[in-house]
Amino acid sequence: MFVNLEVVSIPVSDVEKALEFYRDRLGWRVDADIKSGDFRVVQITPTGEGHVSIAFGAGIPQGTPGSMHHLELVTDDIVATRDEIAKRGVDITDVYHGPGSPFLPAARVPGPDPDRASYNSYASFQDPDGNGWTLQEVTARRPGREPTPARS
């Protein structure tokens, strides 16, 4: 079987506010914005080479706004990406590392991993509803975690 996770739905309280955050602040691409009466669904894709988008809307089943946590974004330069996100007006933590990061805030050590080892440096932010995002630095993937090319 060959399957991909391509869309993750996140619950939001205000579609326009979420759209402004993801499109205008983070600079993500709008793939769809479908409206019909009280129904609306927006699908947005981050800026990288991955294929997973997020979707949110109105008039569709969803959880409690702000209930998604540790949605993970990957970058090959945590410092530069964190700085760009901050320059776009997003309240993002400083870069941190440490045992249990990002799950144990008390264990976070300021700054990137001293060796800049993959999977060890993080920064975190939330969207306007409190859905939590974790930015993780990955410069070399562990064996078996390499992206699989699309089938033709």
Buried (B, 14 or more C-beta within 10 A) or exposed (E): EEEEEEBEBBBBBBBEEBBEBBBEBBEBEEEEBEEEEEEBBBBBBBEEEBEBBBBBBBEEEBEEBBEBEEBEBBBEBBBEBBBBBBEEEBEBBEBBBBEEBBEEEEEBEEBBBEEBBBBBBBBBBBBBBBBBBBBBBBBEEEEEEEEEEEEE
